[in-house]
Amino acid sequence: MKYLLADGDFITASTNEEFIEELKEGSRFDYNLPTEEFLKSFINRINISYGEIKSDTLNDLIKELIRVGFMTIE
């Protein structure tokens, strides 16, 4: 799948896990942290910028990122 981010960048990934890894690798923030710590920091930034999102599972997180306009799926 191709994920188009609000800033114009895109990520191509086959799974939610791969999407998160690609997001982490391309991030200006906390890319050097373990994935779990990166996710906590990323979700915190999203909550500040876009409002509170549900992130209990990666599937929930992806749906919420689409809902708040952080990204779309092509």
N, CA, C and O of each residue as an XYZ file, in Angstrom:
296
protein
N       0.828     -1.176      0.000
C       0.000      0.000      0.000
C       0.878      1.247      0.000
O       2.017      1.230      0.465
N       0.329      2.299     -0.522
C       1.031      3.574     -0.530
C       0.285      4.529      0.399
O      -0.905      4.789      0.218
N       0.994      5.041      1.383
C       0.439      5.968      2.360
C       0.940      7.365      2.029
O       2.148      7.601      2.047
N       0.044      8.293      1.729
C       0.412      9.663      1.424
C       0.258     10.493      2.700
O      -0.842     10.625      3.235
N       1.367     11.048      3.177
C       1.362     11.820      4.414
C       0.944     13.258      4.132
O       1.099     13.741      3.011
N       0.424     13.931      5.126
C      -0.080     15.295      4.978
C       0.999     16.261      4.511
O       0.684     17.271      3.881
N       2.254     15.976      4.801
C       3.339     16.871      4.384
C       3.794     16.623      2.952
O       4.731     17.268      2.481
N       3.136     15.687      2.247
C       3.466     15.398      0.861
C       4.375     14.204      0.668
O       4.490     13.699     -0.449
N       5.019     13.742      1.715
C       5.840     12.534      1.628
C       4.937     11.313      1.507
O       3.742     11.388      1.793
N       5.505     10.199      1.087
C       4.725      8.959      1.060
C       5.572      7.812      1.558
O       6.802      7.840      1.513
N       4.869      6.803      2.033
C       5.489      5.573      2.520
C       4.810      4.412      1.810
O       3.583      4.358      1.725
N       5.607      3.491      1.305
C       5.080      2.266      0.721
C       5.368      1.137      1.704
O       6.514      0.918      2.094
N       4.315      0.423      2.099
C       4.468     -0.656      3.077
C       3.377     -1.697      2.860
O       2.274     -1.380      2.415
N       3.705     -2.939      3.181
C       2.755     -4.043      3.031
C       1.961     -4.318      4.301
O       0.857     -4.859      4.242
N       2.521     -3.946      5.447
C       1.863     -4.214      6.725
C       1.908     -2.960      7.595
O       2.668     -2.030      7.322
N       1.093     -2.945      8.639
C       1.126     -1.835      9.591
C       2.490     -1.730     10.260
O       2.992     -0.629     10.489
N       3.082     -2.862     10.570
C       4.388     -2.879     11.214
C       5.455     -2.274     10.299
O       6.308     -1.504     10.741
N       5.391     -2.634      9.025
C       6.336     -2.075      8.058
C       6.120     -0.566      7.906
O       7.083      0.190      7.785
N       4.859     -0.132      7.914
C       4.560      1.293      7.847
C       5.221      2.040      9.009
O       5.843      3.084      8.809
N       5.082      1.500     10.219
C       5.658      2.151     11.400
C       7.176      2.209     11.290
O       7.779      3.230     11.622
N       7.799      1.135     10.829
C       9.255      1.128     10.677
C       9.708      2.167      9.649
O      10.702      2.859      9.869
N       8.993      2.279      8.538
C       9.327      3.269      7.515
C       9.088      4.684      8.031
O       9.873      5.590      7.752
N       8.014      4.872      8.776
C       7.726      6.175      9.380
C       8.845      6.571     10.332
O       9.302      7.714     10.332
N       9.272      5.628     11.128
C      10.356      5.864     12.085
C      11.649      6.232     11.362
O      12.315      7.196     11.737
N      12.006      5.471     10.329
C      13.244      5.723      9.595
C      13.264      7.102      8.941
O      14.322      7.720      8.816
N      12.092      7.583      8.525
C      12.012      8.879      7.863
C      11.733     10.035      8.798
O      11.637     11.179      8.353
N      11.602      9.765     10.067
C      11.228     10.790     11.034
C      12.401     11.690     11.401
O      13.550     11.250     11.451
N      12.091     12.953     11.654
C      13.096     13.893     12.168
C      13.228     13.758     13.677
O      14.191     14.247     14.267
N      12.261     13.096     14.300
C      12.217     12.988     15.756
C      12.320     11.538     16.200
O      11.599     10.680     15.690
N      13.183     11.266     17.117
C      13.224      9.995     17.839
C      13.441      8.763     16.965
O      13.117      7.654     17.390
N      13.970      8.922     15.777
C      14.204      7.793     14.884
C      15.214      6.794     15.453
O      15.260      5.635     15.043
N      16.020      7.266     16.402
C      17.046      6.404     16.999
C      16.531      5.592     18.187
O      17.261      4.759     18.724
N      15.299      5.819     18.600
C      14.720      5.074     19.721
C      14.228      3.701     19.260
O      13.972      3.495     18.074
N      14.098      2.764     20.200
C      13.427      1.506     19.862
C      12.010      1.803     19.369
O      11.422      2.817     19.746
N      11.473      0.945     18.548
C      10.174      1.198     17.913
C       9.075      1.520     18.918
O       8.292      2.441     18.691
N       9.000      0.795     20.008
C       7.949      1.043     21.004
C       8.056      2.453     21.586
O       7.044      3.132     21.759
N       9.269      2.890     21.885
C       9.476      4.244     22.419
C       9.197      5.305     21.351
O       8.629      6.357     21.646
N       9.601      5.021     20.115
C       9.296      5.928     19.012
C       7.788      6.120     18.901
O       7.304      7.244     18.768
N       7.044      5.003     18.957
C       5.582      5.081     18.841
C       4.972      5.946     19.940
O       4.094      6.763     19.666
N       5.419      5.778     21.161
C       4.897      6.595     22.266
C       5.122      8.075     21.993
O       4.216      8.889     22.175
N       6.320      8.421     21.560
C       6.653      9.809     21.268
C       5.854     10.330     20.070
O       5.347     11.451     20.095
N       5.747      9.513     19.031
C       4.991      9.892     17.841
C       3.524     10.145     18.186
O       2.952     11.156     17.779
N       2.924      9.229     18.932
C       1.517      9.382     19.310
C       1.325     10.635     20.156
O       0.322     11.334     20.007
N       2.253     10.919     21.022
C       2.182     12.143     21.820
C       2.189     13.381     20.911
O       1.406     14.307     21.121
N       3.064     13.399     19.911
C       3.116     14.533     18.983
C       1.827     14.646     18.177
O       1.339     15.751     17.939
N       1.275     13.513     17.758
C       0.006     13.523     17.012
C      -1.108     14.068     17.908
O      -1.916     14.884     17.465
N      -1.153     13.621     19.162
C      -2.187     14.108     20.084
C      -2.104     15.620     20.263
O      -3.133     16.289     20.364
N      -0.904     16.159     20.301
C      -0.722     17.610     20.448
C      -1.146     18.335     19.172
O      -1.831     19.357     19.232
N      -0.740     17.808     18.028
C      -0.981     18.488     16.752
C      -2.384     18.292     16.187
O      -2.946     19.211     15.591
N      -2.951     17.105     16.370
C      -4.216     16.769     15.718
C      -5.358     16.495     16.684
O      -6.506     16.376     16.256
N      -5.077     16.395     17.951
C      -6.080     16.019     18.930
C      -5.912     14.566     19.323
O      -5.193     13.810     18.669
N      -6.570     14.191     20.379
C      -6.437     12.849     20.954
C      -6.863     11.775     19.956
O      -7.924     11.873     19.339
N      -6.029     10.756     19.806
C      -6.352      9.642     18.914
C      -6.326      8.334     19.694
O      -5.660      8.212     20.722
N      -7.069      7.360     19.177
C      -7.087      6.013     19.752
C      -5.902      5.248     19.191
O      -5.696      5.220     17.977
N      -5.124      4.629     20.064
C      -3.923      3.935     19.583
C      -3.681      2.631     20.325
O      -2.535      2.260     20.582
N      -4.758      1.934     20.668
C      -4.625      0.672     21.407
C      -3.916     -0.408     20.583
O      -3.166     -1.220     21.125
N      -4.161     -0.409     19.275
C      -3.514     -1.362     18.379
C      -2.960     -0.585     17.182
O      -3.327      0.570     16.963
N      -2.082     -1.217     16.416
C      -1.575     -0.558     15.217
C      -2.695     -0.299     14.216
O      -2.688      0.718     13.523
N      -3.652     -1.212     14.141
C      -4.785     -1.018     13.245
C      -5.583      0.216     13.662
O      -5.970      1.020     12.814
N      -5.831      0.370     14.968
C      -6.516      1.570     15.472
C      -5.720      2.821     15.120
O      -6.286      3.818     14.671
N      -4.423      2.768     15.323
C      -3.566      3.915     15.054
C      -3.649      4.326     13.589
O      -3.798      5.512     13.293
N      -3.557      3.383     12.678
C      -3.631      3.684     11.249
C      -4.968      4.333     10.916
O      -5.007      5.348     10.219
N      -6.053      3.766     11.400
C      -7.390      4.326     11.151
C      -7.494      5.747     11.688
O      -8.067      6.618     11.033
N      -6.953      5.982     12.858
C      -7.008      7.310     13.467
C      -6.139      8.317     12.712
O      -6.523      9.478     12.571
N      -4.985      7.889     12.233
C      -4.131      8.795     11.459
C      -4.837      9.236     10.179
O      -4.684     10.377      9.744
N      -5.600      8.344      9.587
C      -6.405      8.690      8.411
C      -7.536      9.630      8.829
O      -7.780     10.640      8.168
N      -8.213      9.308      9.901
C      -9.359     10.106     10.355
C      -8.983     11.556     10.648
O      -9.731     12.472     10.306
N      -7.835     11.768     11.275
C      -7.455     13.135     11.659
C      -6.758     13.887     10.518
O      -6.449     15.070     10.659
N      -6.514     13.218      9.406
C      -5.917     13.891      8.256
C      -4.412     13.868      8.211
O      -3.807     14.601      7.428
N      -3.783     13.031      9.045
C      -2.323     12.906      8.991
C      -1.877     12.239      7.703
O      -0.790     12.515      7.197
N      -2.729     11.349      7.168
C      -2.371     10.626      5.949
C      -3.609     10.067      5.270
O      -4.692     10.018      5.853
N      -3.427      9.646      4.028
C      -4.441      8.903      3.278
C      -3.763      7.665      2.707
O      -2.536      7.582      2.668
N      -4.560      6.716      2.271
C      -4.034      5.514      1.634
C      -4.454      5.538      0.165
O      -5.622      5.747     -0.163
N      -3.486      5.321     -0.697
C      -3.777      5.273     -2.134
C      -3.854      3.845     -2.611
O      -4.091      3.602     -3.795
